[in-house]
Amino acid sequence: MAPRLSVIVPIYDVERYLPACLDSLAAQTFRDFEVLMVDDGSPDGSAAIAEEYASRDPRFKLIRKENGGLGAARNTGMTHLAPESEFLTFVDSDDLIPPDAYRLMVGSLDESGSDFATGNVYHLKGEKSWQVPLMRMLAGEARLGTHISRYAKLVADRIACNKVFRRTFWEKHGFAFPEGRLYEDTPVTMRAHYLAESVDVISEPCYYWRLREGESAPSITQRRTDPAGVRDRVTSVMEISAFLADQPGETYARLKREYDTRVLRDDLRLFLNVVPDGDAEYRAEFLRSANRFLDSIDPKVVMDLPAELRVQWLLVRKHQLEELIALLAGQRRKETPEVSGLVRKYASFPSLEGADLHLPKGALRIDQHLNMRAPLQEVSWSGGKLVLSGNAWIDKIDLPTRKASVKVLQLRKDRSRRRILLPARNLRRPEVTTDSGQDRYNYEWAGWEVTIDPARLRKGGEWQEAVWHVGLGIFASGLVRRHAVHSSGGAACNFPPYHWLSPDFRMLPSVERGALKLRIEKVRALITGRTLEGDRIKVTGEIREPLAADERVVLRVKNQKGAETLDYPVTVERSGAKQAFSVEVPVADVALIFHEGVDEKAQPEKRTWSTVLVATDAHGKERRFGTVMQEGLSDAEFPLPDSLGTQSHLVELAVVAGHTGFLKFSGRTRRAVIDSAAVRDGKIALTGHADPRLSGSRFLLKPRNRYEERFVETRWLDGGRFEVSFDPSRLGGSGDVPLRAGRWNLFLRPDEEGVPDVAFVTDRLAADAFPVQAELNGRRYWLENRWGDFPQLNARSELSDLERGPYRQKELRRTVYEPLFQQPLKDQVFYLSYNGKQFSDSPRAMYEELVRRGSDLKHLWAVRDGQVNLPDGIEKVRMWGTEWYEALAS
């Protein structure tokens, strides 16, 4: 079969990683491809490995050339494409491609006709994989037929390997990679983004970018302080900036401004930040190369930057290296600029005090960039009314008292002039200052709360479908700011609960692209059942809208991150005013299939499919009915049949609704489900269920960012049900100290060796029980439901909200340490062993000797995070707590 896709893999010194890379390509569920392996004069055994793959799979072809670098190897591969190939892509030979990546991207291009598809990227290191931060704009939901002019965040999507290009598009524009220099992707990928008619974004991970470990490779800082690196990066970005400058029209002028701004805020900022670490050669090359770029752009781009970054680039412009290094050093210390002025406000930087800057006053003006923050904190329902609570402040503007600001909530009806203004009640939230990461400004009264009666949103006393945008205004220190109430991440407020307004209408608060909206919707279809019947999921329910005789109904199922859409015919039974329906969905269509021979770290853990009922009449006109799960109907999990592979027992198909109530299919690795959570008898108690084959598994907690395991006795009941209870204040150490502060994930450890741990989820009917908050033996623990259905234990710091963080620590030094330091010393000894982690070594020996001699001194021992048990006669001092500063001073 002629290949539709050509995969170009440059190979150089990767024998340790190459087999995993080529295995991931061989396992692709899209089969019509060729792999062009370009041996770039590799000095190790990589070519022999590639030759072996070519000998056993005719789709793999080995091309040999003398060493010329990555760009040259890719260009060589381009000259060997099969004549029939329609698409092309690139893979670095130490990286991995998940099994469905090319099926999703080529399928998307077949549907949309776009010029290329770009897929989400994860980092891979050791046993861990995670979202590449700079590629976060590719996460979320798939986007078909978009463009960088409409989705500006794509300006950060500048690597080549996460893309599948249409060959005709590539050849039309004559793309080729620069040779003999670093950062060869940008000149190609950015031109492609700007020249494309349209682009598809696939949000499912399509590329695993390996970060090598255990090798003597230079550090990131060492690579960035290479003079050739900054020189080549500037050359690449200048090519794109010049390309945009040559294009006619205001759209390209805007795109050039946006691109130049991104370069200063991102591309070249990476090199700017390491100027203090570079040697004289690097610093000279940085100033020379950076000023080459600054010479080529509109000076207004620099002046429109935030004040601190603006001053940094102006110092680069003036070659004031000493002042630049001082300012960057202050940035590393998280030094906060001081703001002065009534309406027009100006910044001053402590690290530049006394420096002769020669900067115009306007360069220090900061009020335009004193942005408002309005994060949502809680969404709840009380007595049929919606209660919104959050925080709001303006950067670097103090809110030390209740009257320091006035806040007003605005509800704006979409596509209407109708607005409702509601005064917000100011609340004291000391944790906002504590968690702000700075030590100068007080946001103590940033909190707010508003209660909304949904009846105010009716029209003429009747419920009507509508979307209301939620915004907040704040007046403080002579400044007025407005901002959408926003939320992000896994916090519960990002997944707010809905509320039935009547038998036919409900209000659904939702966070869409980070902004809170209130949706009033009529429920036109209700899901009343879901069962597994053989190899199919049968969904039953009722359609509440009258159907015309010629309307055909299907259940449309869409992969939210992969742009796949499947339709299944719906059987409708009319009985009087009711219209019952049923539909069958083959398990194999929506299940997550594990593929043998692929590194498990490159296998996705979940694929979620949204659903909607679509009624189409004889003329092709469509009506869509949201599929809302009936109240009281729990989530359901079904095992996969053995026919779906030897690893089918490791995955399941779940039918879930989550916080929105809409029916979804979730193909995922098998999960244990929590259906109740509470504090009982001084312990956190959970009940739930799992695949009966997991009976006997052990419950354990693992911290999110380090290796540690804490097992808890589990009671197993019939049918895979379990009960577990634990006291986290006694789970650390040898069972005699608290769990260390931080977030802990919950798992089951199966008895079968080699089988991965099973993560937990929360059933939608149990969501109201969260968060479970407990104070046990003086420590605080929050069992939270994050990301809508992910239970996680948050072991809080032993420090209070008035002790944690830079602002509070500075305050303790000023109010506790400095006054006591002026007082006479006390007759006491303050010990510190292994930074507060042990009762051992020389400090212990000194303590024991003093006790042996009968000393009447008072003994204080510094303990970090409660992780040390002390003998009687020693007083524990919490590191960084109030008593820490008292002990240090006296």
NUNU-426595 format. One line per 2 residues: number of its first residue (from 1); for each residue z, y, x of C-alpha. Coordinates in steps of 0.2 Angstrom, whole numbers, plus 5000, padded with zeros to 4 digits. Layout:
% NUNU-426595
NUM) Z Y X | ...
END
This chain:
% NUNU-426595
1) 5000 5000 5000 | 4995 5017 5007
3) 5011 5028 5011 | 5014 5043 5000
5) 5028 5050 5012 | 5027 5051 5031
7) 5044 5051 5039 | 5044 5058 5057
9) 5059 5053 5068 | 5059 5060 5086
11) 5069 5049 5097 | 5078 5054 5113
13) 5094 5046 5121 | 5101 5039 5104
15) 5102 5020 5107 | 5120 5021 5100
17) 5115 5028 5083 | 5097 5024 5081
19) 5099 5007 5072 | 5110 5015 5058
21) 5097 5029 5056 | 5082 5017 5055
23) 5092 5005 5044 | 5095 5019 5032
25) 5076 5022 5031 | 5072 5004 5028
27) 5084 5003 5014 | 5076 5018 5004
29) 5073 5014 4986 | 5057 5024 4987
31) 5046 5011 4996 | 5029 5020 4999
33) 5032 5028 5016 | 5029 5026 5034
35) 5041 5030 5048 | 5033 5038 5063
37) 5045 5035 5078 | 5041 5047 5092
39) 5049 5042 5108 | 5051 5058 5118
41) 5052 5050 5135 | 5070 5043 5131
43) 5079 5037 5146 | 5090 5024 5137
45) 5085 5009 5127 | 5080 5019 5111
47) 5062 5015 5113 | 5065 4996 5114
49) 5075 4997 5098 | 5061 5007 5089
51) 5049 4994 5095 | 5059 4980 5087
53) 5059 4989 5071 | 5040 4992 5072
55) 5037 4973 5075 | 5046 4968 5060
57) 5041 4981 5047 | 5023 4987 5047
59) 5029 5004 5039 | 5038 5008 5056
61) 5026 5014 5069 | 5031 5019 5087
63) 5022 5034 5096 | 5026 5037 5115
65) 5025 5053 5124 | 5032 5062 5139
67) 5048 5072 5136 | 5044 5089 5128
69) 5059 5092 5117 | 5062 5091 5098
71) 5049 5103 5092 | 5035 5095 5103
73) 5040 5078 5097 | 5039 5083 5078
75) 5022 5091 5081 | 5016 5075 5089
77) 5022 5065 5074 | 5012 5077 5063
79) 4996 5072 5072 | 4998 5054 5067
81) 5000 5055 5048 | 4992 5042 5038
83) 4977 5050 5029 | 4983 5046 5012
85) 5001 5053 5014 | 5005 5066 5001
87) 5022 5072 5008 | 5031 5073 5025
89) 5049 5075 5031 | 5059 5074 5047
91) 5074 5065 5052 | 5085 5067 5068
93) 5088 5050 5075 | 5107 5050 5075
95) 5108 5055 5057 | 5108 5045 5041
97) 5098 5046 5024 | 5106 5039 5008
99) 5096 5026 4999 | 5090 5036 4985
101) 5086 5052 4994 | 5067 5051 4995
103) 5066 5043 4978 | 5075 5059 4971
105) 5065 5072 4981 | 5048 5064 4979
107) 5051 5061 4960 | 5057 5079 4958
109) 5041 5085 4966 | 5030 5074 4956
111) 5038 5081 4940 | 5039 5100 4945
113) 5024 5102 4956 | 5034 5112 4968
115) 5029 5115 4987 | 5045 5106 4994
117) 5061 5099 4989 | 5077 5103 4998
119) 5092 5091 4997 | 5111 5094 4999
121) 5118 5090 5017 | 5135 5082 5022
123) 5143 5081 5039 | 5147 5063 5045
125) 5160 5060 5059 | 5169 5044 5061
127) 5175 5037 5045 | 5174 5054 5036
129) 5160 5063 5027 | 5161 5081 5019
131) 5150 5095 5012 | 5142 5105 5026
133) 5150 5122 5022 | 5135 5133 5025
135) 5125 5121 5013 | 5137 5123 4999
137) 5124 5133 4989 | 5114 5116 4987
139) 5129 5108 4978 | 5132 5110 4960
141) 5117 5105 4948 | 5099 5102 4953
143) 5087 5116 4951 | 5068 5113 4949
145) 5055 5127 4952 | 5067 5140 4960
147) 5063 5152 4974 | 5072 5161 4988
149) 5068 5178 4979 | 5077 5171 4963
151) 5091 5161 4972 | 5095 5172 4987
153) 5108 5160 4994 | 5094 5149 5000
155) 5092 5160 5015 | 5106 5149 5023
157) 5095 5133 5020 | 5086 5134 5037
159) 5087 5116 5044 | 5071 5105 5042
161) 5078 5087 5040 | 5085 5089 5022
163) 5067 5093 5015 | 5052 5084 5009
165) 5036 5095 5010 | 5020 5093 5001
167) 5007 5090 5014 | 4994 5102 5006
169) 5007 5116 5007 | 5011 5112 5025
171) 4993 5111 5031 | 4988 5127 5020
173) 5000 5137 5030 | 4998 5129 5047
175) 5016 5126 5050 | 5021 5120 5068
177) 5038 5119 5077 | 5040 5131 5092
179) 5041 5120 5108 | 5052 5122 5123
181) 5066 5132 5115 | 5082 5129 5104
183) 5083 5133 5086 | 5066 5127 5082
185) 5069 5124 5063 | 5071 5142 5057
187) 5053 5149 5061 | 5046 5135 5050
189) 5059 5132 5036 | 5062 5151 5032
191) 5043 5154 5032 | 5041 5139 5020
193) 5055 5146 5009 | 5046 5163 5007
195) 5028 5156 5006 | 5032 5143 4993
197) 5027 5146 4975 | 5042 5136 4970
199) 5056 5125 4977 | 5066 5111 4970
201) 5085 5109 4975 | 5092 5092 4974
203) 5111 5093 4974 | 5115 5075 4977
205) 5118 5072 4996 | 5101 5068 5003
207) 5105 5070 5022 | 5120 5065 5032
209) 5121 5076 5048 | 5131 5067 5061
211) 5144 5076 5072 | 5145 5064 5087
213) 5163 5060 5094 | 5170 5052 5109
215) 5156 5058 5121 | 5157 5071 5134
217) 5145 5083 5125 | 5149 5102 5127
219) 5160 5109 5113 | 5153 5121 5100
221) 5160 5136 5109 | 5152 5130 5126
223) 5135 5128 5117 | 5136 5145 5109
225) 5140 5154 5125 | 5125 5147 5133
227) 5114 5162 5137 | 5098 5152 5132
229) 5106 5149 5115 | 5108 5167 5110
231) 5091 5172 5117 | 5082 5158 5107
233) 5092 5161 5091 | 5087 5180 5092
235) 5069 5175 5095 | 5069 5164 5080
237) 5077 5176 5068 | 5066 5190 5074
239) 5050 5180 5070 | 5056 5178 5052
241) 5061 5197 5051 | 5044 5202 5058
243) 5035 5190 5046 | 5044 5198 5031
245) 5040 5215 5037 | 5021 5211 5038
247) 5021 5206 5019 | 5016 5219 5007
249) 5026 5225 4991 | 5044 5229 4987
251) 5049 5211 4984 | 5046 5207 5002
253) 5055 5223 5007 | 5070 5218 4998
255) 5069 5200 5005 | 5068 5207 5023
257) 5084 5218 5020 | 5093 5203 5013
259) 5087 5192 5027 | 5092 5205 5041
261) 5109 5207 5033 | 5111 5188 5033
263) 5107 5187 5051 | 5121 5200 5055
265) 5133 5191 5044 | 5129 5173 5049
267) 5116 5168 5062 | 5121 5181 5076
269) 5139 5182 5070 | 5142 5165 5077
271) 5137 5172 5095 | 5146 5188 5092
273) 5162 5179 5089 | 5162 5170 5105
275) 5159 5185 5116 | 5177 5185 5122
277) 5174 5167 5128 | 5158 5169 5137
279) 5155 5173 5155 | 5147 5189 5162
281) 5130 5181 5161 | 5132 5177 5143
283) 5139 5194 5138 | 5125 5203 5146
285) 5112 5191 5138 | 5121 5193 5121
287) 5120 5212 5122 | 5102 5212 5127
289) 5096 5200 5114 | 5107 5207 5100
291) 5100 5224 5103 | 5083 5218 5103
293) 5086 5212 5085 | 5095 5228 5081
295) 5081 5239 5087 | 5069 5230 5075
297) 5079 5233 5059 | 5084 5247 5047
299) 5100 5255 5054 | 5106 5256 5035
301) 5107 5237 5036 | 5121 5239 5048
303) 5130 5253 5039 | 5130 5243 5023
305) 5140 5229 5031 | 5159 5228 5028
307) 5169 5240 5039 | 5175 5228 5052
309) 5159 5219 5055 | 5150 5236 5054
311) 5161 5243 5068 | 5158 5227 5078
313) 5139 5229 5078 | 5140 5247 5081
315) 5150 5243 5097 | 5136 5231 5102
317) 5124 5245 5099 | 5133 5256 5110
319) 5136 5242 5123 | 5155 5246 5122
321) 5160 5228 5128 | 5178 5231 5131
323) 5181 5239 5114 | 5171 5225 5106
325) 5182 5211 5114 | 5198 5220 5109
327) 5192 5221 5091 | 5187 5203 5091
329) 5204 5198 5099 | 5212 5207 5084
331) 5201 5198 5072 | 5207 5181 5080
333) 5225 5187 5077 | 5220 5190 5059
335) 5224 5209 5062 | 5222 5219 5046
337) 5215 5236 5047 | 5225 5250 5040
339) 5218 5260 5025 | 5220 5279 5022
341) 5214 5292 5011 | 5215 5296 4992
343) 5198 5292 4985 | 5187 5290 5000
345) 5196 5278 5011 | 5194 5275 5029
347) 5199 5260 5040 | 5208 5261 5057
349) 5210 5246 5068 | 5226 5243 5078
351) 5217 5234 5092 | 5206 5250 5095
353) 5220 5262 5095 | 5217 5275 5108
355) 5199 5269 5111 | 5185 5282 5113
357) 5173 5275 5100 | 5161 5289 5098
359) 5158 5283 5080 | 5154 5295 5065
361) 5168 5295 5052 | 5156 5287 5039
363) 5156 5271 5050 | 5174 5269 5046
365) 5173 5272 5028 | 5179 5256 5019
367) 5181 5260 5000 | 5164 5254 4995
369) 5169 5237 5002 | 5187 5236 4995
371) 5182 5222 4983 | 5191 5217 4968
373) 5198 5199 4967 | 5201 5191 4950
375) 5204 5173 4951 | 5209 5163 4936
377) 5225 5154 4937 | 5228 5145 4920
379) 5220 5142 4903 | 5230 5135 4889
381) 5231 5135 4870 | 5247 5140 4861
383) 5248 5140 4842 | 5229 5141 4841
385) 5228 5155 4852 | 5220 5155 4870
387) 5231 5161 4884 | 5222 5167 4900
389) 5232 5170 4915 | 5227 5175 4933
391) 5228 5187 4947 | 5219 5203 4951
393) 5220 5215 4965 | 5209 5226 4976
395) 5208 5221 4994 | 5220 5231 5005
397) 5228 5241 4991 | 5246 5238 4988
399) 5253 5232 4971 | 5272 5233 4975
401) 5277 5237 4957 | 5273 5233 4939
403) 5266 5251 4937 | 5255 5250 4953
405) 5240 5245 4943 | 5233 5245 4925
407) 5222 5230 4920 | 5211 5228 4905
409) 5202 5212 4900 | 5185 5214 4892
411) 5176 5201 4881 | 5157 5204 4880
413) 5146 5195 4868 | 5130 5188 4876
415) 5114 5197 4870 | 5124 5209 4860
417) 5133 5226 4862 | 5149 5220 4855
419) 5164 5221 4866 | 5183 5218 4864
421) 5195 5226 4876 | 5212 5219 4878
423) 5227 5226 4888 | 5233 5214 4901
425) 5251 5212 4904 | 5256 5214 4922
427) 5266 5199 4930 | 5275 5197 4946
429) 5267 5184 4957 | 5274 5185 4975
431) 5264 5170 4980 | 5248 5180 4979
433) 5255 5190 4994 | 5261 5174 5002
435) 5245 5165 5001 | 5234 5181 5006
437) 5233 5176 5024 | 5237 5194 5030
439) 5253 5203 5035 | 5251 5221 5029
441) 5247 5223 5011 | 5259 5218 4996
443) 5250 5211 4981 | 5267 5206 4972
445) 5261 5212 4955 | 5244 5206 4955
447) 5247 5194 4941 | 5241 5196 4923
449) 5241 5188 4906 | 5231 5190 4890
451) 5233 5181 4873 | 5216 5180 4863
453) 5216 5176 4845 | 5199 5167 4842
455) 5198 5174 4824 | 5194 5191 4832
457) 5177 5183 4838 | 5172 5179 4821
459) 5158 5189 4812 | 5161 5192 4793
461) 5175 5180 4793 | 5163 5166 4798
463) 5162 5156 4814 | 5145 5159 4823
465) 5139 5151 4839 | 5140 5163 4854
467) 5144 5165 4872 | 5157 5178 4877
469) 5158 5184 4895 | 5176 5187 4902
471) 5178 5202 4914 | 5193 5211 4920
473) 5195 5230 4925 | 5209 5236 4937
475) 5214 5254 4941 | 5225 5256 4957
477) 5227 5269 4970 | 5213 5280 4963
479) 5200 5266 4963 | 5192 5257 4948
481) 5185 5240 4950 | 5177 5228 4937
483) 5174 5210 4940 | 5171 5194 4931
485) 5186 5183 4929 | 5181 5169 4941
487) 5187 5152 4947 | 5181 5139 4959
489) 5187 5123 4968 | 5197 5109 4960
491) 5211 5119 4952 | 5214 5114 4933
493) 5209 5131 4927 | 5192 5128 4933
495) 5191 5113 4920 | 5199 5122 4905
497) 5202 5112 4889 | 5192 5115 4873
499) 5200 5118 4855 | 5194 5114 4838
501) 5192 5130 4827 | 5187 5120 4812
503) 5180 5103 4808 | 5163 5109 4813
505) 5166 5122 4827 | 5175 5122 4843
507) 5179 5135 4857 | 5175 5129 4874
509) 5181 5139 4889 | 5170 5135 4904
511) 5167 5141 4921 | 5149 5143 4925
513) 5143 5147 4942 | 5161 5153 4946
515) 5163 5165 4931 | 5173 5162 4915
517) 5164 5161 4898 | 5170 5157 4881
519) 5158 5147 4871 | 5159 5145 4852
521) 5148 5130 4847 | 5144 5121 4831
523) 5146 5102 4834 | 5130 5094 4828
525) 5133 5076 4834 | 5149 5066 4836
527) 5151 5051 4847 | 5162 5038 4838
529) 5160 5023 4849 | 5154 5015 4866
531) 5154 4997 4870 | 5146 4985 4883
533) 5134 4973 4875 | 5126 4962 4887
535) 5117 4972 4900 | 5117 4988 4890
537) 5129 5001 4884 | 5129 5004 4865
539) 5133 5022 4860 | 5137 5025 4841
541) 5140 5041 4832 | 5134 5053 4818
543) 5122 5067 4818 | 5128 5081 4807
545) 5112 5091 4805 | 5099 5085 4792
547) 5084 5077 4800 | 5066 5079 4794
549) 5057 5063 4789 | 5045 5065 4804
551) 5058 5069 4817 | 5060 5056 4831
553) 5077 5056 4840 | 5080 5051 4858
555) 5096 5051 4869 | 5091 5061 4884
557) 5100 5056 4900 | 5099 5067 4915
559) 5106 5065 4933 | 5115 5082 4935
561) 5112 5083 4954 | 5096 5073 4956
563) 5084 5080 4943 | 5080 5063 4935
565) 5078 5062 4916 | 5077 5047 4906
567) 5074 5045 4887 | 5081 5031 4875
569) 5075 5029 4857 | 5089 5032 4844
571) 5091 5022 4828 | 5096 5033 4814
573) 5103 5026 4797 | 5104 5038 4783
575) 5117 5035 4770 | 5119 5050 4758
577) 5123 5066 4768 | 5129 5056 4783
579) 5117 5051 4797 | 5124 5037 4808
581) 5115 5033 4824 | 5115 5020 4838
583) 5107 5020 4855 | 5107 5007 4869
585) 5106 5012 4888 | 5103 4999 4901
587) 5117 4998 4913 | 5105 4996 4928
589) 5097 5013 4924 | 5113 5023 4926
591) 5123 5012 4937 | 5127 5016 4955
593) 5119 5002 4965 | 5126 4998 4983
595) 5112 4994 4995 | 5115 4981 5009
597) 5111 4986 5027 | 5116 5004 5024
599) 5131 5012 5032 | 5144 5013 5018
601) 5147 5031 5023 | 5130 5035 5018
603) 5132 5027 5001 | 5136 5039 4987
605) 5152 5036 4978 | 5147 5044 4961
607) 5132 5048 4951 | 5135 5057 4934
609) 5123 5058 4920 | 5124 5071 4906
611) 5117 5067 4889 | 5110 5076 4874
613) 5102 5070 4858 | 5084 5077 4856
615) 5075 5077 4839 | 5056 5080 4840
617) 5045 5083 4825 | 5026 5078 4823
619) 5021 5095 4831 | 5032 5092 4847
621) 5045 5105 4842 | 5062 5100 4849
623) 5080 5102 4843 | 5095 5098 4854
625) 5112 5092 4848 | 5126 5091 4860
627) 5135 5074 4861 | 5154 5078 4858
629) 5166 5063 4860 | 5177 5060 4844
631) 5195 5066 4847 | 5206 5052 4852
633) 5192 5042 4860 | 5197 5038 4878
635) 5186 5036 4893 | 5179 5018 4896
637) 5175 5008 4911 | 5164 4993 4912
639) 5161 4981 4926 | 5143 4979 4932
641) 5134 4962 4930 | 5132 4951 4945
643) 5113 4953 4943 | 5114 4970 4951
645) 5118 4964 4968 | 5131 4955 4979
647) 5141 4972 4980 | 5141 4975 4961
649) 5160 4971 4960 | 5164 4986 4970
651) 5156 4998 4957 | 5158 5002 4939
653) 5150 5011 4925 | 5161 5023 4916
655) 5158 5032 4899 | 5168 5048 4901
657) 5169 5065 4892 | 5181 5075 4903
659) 5187 5093 4899 | 5171 5098 4890
661) 5171 5083 4878 | 5153 5080 4881
663) 5147 5062 4883 | 5143 5057 4901
665) 5139 5041 4911 | 5147 5040 4928
667) 5140 5027 4940 | 5154 5026 4953
669) 5164 5015 4965 | 5177 5007 4954
671) 5193 5017 4950 | 5210 5014 4944
673) 5214 5025 4929 | 5230 5034 4925
675) 5234 5036 4906 | 5252 5043 4907
677) 5262 5053 4920 | 5280 5059 4919
679) 5296 5062 4928 | 5309 5049 4924
681) 5325 5045 4932 | 5322 5056 4947
683) 5305 5048 4950 | 5287 5051 4947
685) 5281 5038 4935 | 5263 5032 4931
687) 5255 5020 4920 | 5237 5015 4919
689) 5224 5001 4921 | 5211 4995 4933
691) 5199 4981 4934 | 5209 4965 4931
693) 5202 4958 4947 | 5212 4971 4956
695) 5229 4964 4949 | 5241 4962 4964
697) 5234 4977 4973 | 5247 4989 4982
699) 5249 5007 4977 | 5248 5019 4992
701) 5247 5037 4996 | 5237 5044 5010
703) 5237 5062 5016 | 5220 5071 5014
705) 5218 5077 5032 | 5226 5064 5043
707) 5230 5046 5045 | 5246 5040 5037
709) 5249 5027 5023 | 5264 5026 5011
711) 5265 5010 5000 | 5275 5010 4984
713) 5280 4994 4974 | 5268 4991 4959
715) 5272 4981 4944 | 5256 4973 4937
717) 5255 4968 4918 | 5242 4958 4909
719) 5224 4964 4908 | 5225 4974 4923
721) 5238 4986 4917 | 5251 4993 4930
723) 5267 5003 4931 | 5272 5013 4947
725) 5286 5025 4950 | 5291 5033 4967
727) 5302 5047 4974 | 5292 5057 4986
729) 5307 5065 4994 | 5312 5047 5001
731) 5295 5041 5006 | 5293 5049 5023
733) 5298 5042 5040 | 5307 5025 5037
735) 5310 5029 5019 | 5324 5042 5023
737) 5315 5058 5024 | 5302 5068 5012
739) 5284 5065 5013 | 5276 5078 5024
741) 5270 5094 5016 | 5252 5094 5010
743) 5240 5085 4998 | 5241 5066 4996
745) 5228 5056 4988 | 5232 5040 4977
747) 5224 5023 4980 | 5226 5005 4977
749) 5224 4993 4992 | 5216 4977 4986
751) 5222 4960 4993 | 5205 4955 4998
753) 5201 4959 5017 | 5187 4971 5020
755) 5187 4978 5003 | 5188 4997 5002
757) 5203 5006 4994 | 5201 5010 4976
759) 5204 5029 4971 | 5212 5035 4955
761) 5205 5045 4941 | 5214 5053 4926
763) 5209 5047 4908 | 5204 5062 4898
765) 5218 5059 4885 | 5231 5060 4899
767) 5225 5077 4905 | 5238 5086 4895
769) 5252 5078 4904 | 5247 5087 4920
771) 5253 5095 4931 | 5269 5085 4933
773) 5281 5096 4942 | 5297 5089 4950
775) 5311 5095 4961 | 5318 5080 4970
777) 5332 5082 4983 | 5328 5100 4986
779) 5309 5098 4988 | 5295 5102 4976
781) 5281 5090 4971 | 5267 5094 4959
783) 5256 5079 4953 | 5240 5089 4949
785) 5224 5084 4940 | 5211 5092 4951
787) 5192 5092 4949 | 5194 5088 4930
789) 5200 5070 4933 | 5206 5068 4951
791) 5225 5065 4952 | 5233 5072 4968
793) 5251 5074 4974 | 5254 5091 4981
795) 5270 5090 4992 | 5275 5108 4993
797) 5282 5116 5009 | 5301 5117 5010
799) 5299 5136 5013 | 5299 5146 4998
801) 5286 5158 4992 | 5296 5172 5000
803) 5296 5164 5017 | 5279 5157 5019
805) 5263 5166 5026 | 5260 5180 5038
807) 5267 5194 5027 | 5283 5185 5023
809) 5286 5180 5041 | 5284 5198 5047
811) 5296 5203 5033 | 5309 5191 5039
813) 5307 5197 5057 | 5310 5214 5051
815) 5324 5212 5038 | 5333 5197 5045
817) 5330 5195 5064 | 5329 5213 5070
819) 5346 5218 5062 | 5355 5203 5068
821) 5348 5204 5085 | 5358 5220 5087
823) 5375 5211 5083 | 5386 5201 5095
825) 5381 5183 5099 | 5390 5169 5089
827) 5398 5154 5097 | 5384 5142 5093
829) 5371 5132 5101 | 5353 5131 5093
831) 5343 5116 5098 | 5324 5113 5097
833) 5317 5095 5101 | 5298 5092 5101
835) 5295 5107 5090 | 5307 5102 5077
837) 5300 5084 5075 | 5314 5074 5083
839) 5333 5072 5086 | 5330 5066 5104
841) 5327 5070 5123 | 5336 5083 5133
843) 5343 5093 5118 | 5351 5078 5111
845) 5359 5073 5127 | 5366 5091 5129
847) 5373 5090 5111 | 5381 5073 5114
849) 5388 5079 5131 | 5396 5095 5122
851) 5403 5084 5109 | 5410 5072 5122
853) 5419 5087 5130 | 5427 5092 5114
855) 5417 5109 5113 | 5421 5118 5097
857) 5404 5127 5097 | 5394 5127 5081
859) 5378 5116 5083 | 5362 5121 5074
861) 5346 5110 5075 | 5328 5116 5071
863) 5320 5104 5059 | 5301 5105 5054
865) 5297 5100 5036 | 5313 5090 5034
867) 5306 5076 5045 | 5322 5074 5055
869) 5339 5066 5050 | 5354 5073 5059
871) 5371 5066 5062 | 5386 5074 5054
873) 5392 5090 5063 | 5375 5097 5065
875) 5368 5111 5053 | 5350 5109 5049
877) 5339 5125 5052 | 5322 5125 5043
879) 5309 5131 5055 | 5302 5147 5050
881) 5315 5149 5036 | 5327 5163 5033
883) 5341 5153 5043 | 5328 5151 5058
885) 5328 5170 5061 | 5346 5171 5059
887) 5349 5157 5072 | 5336 5165 5084
889) 5345 5182 5083 | 5363 5176 5084
END
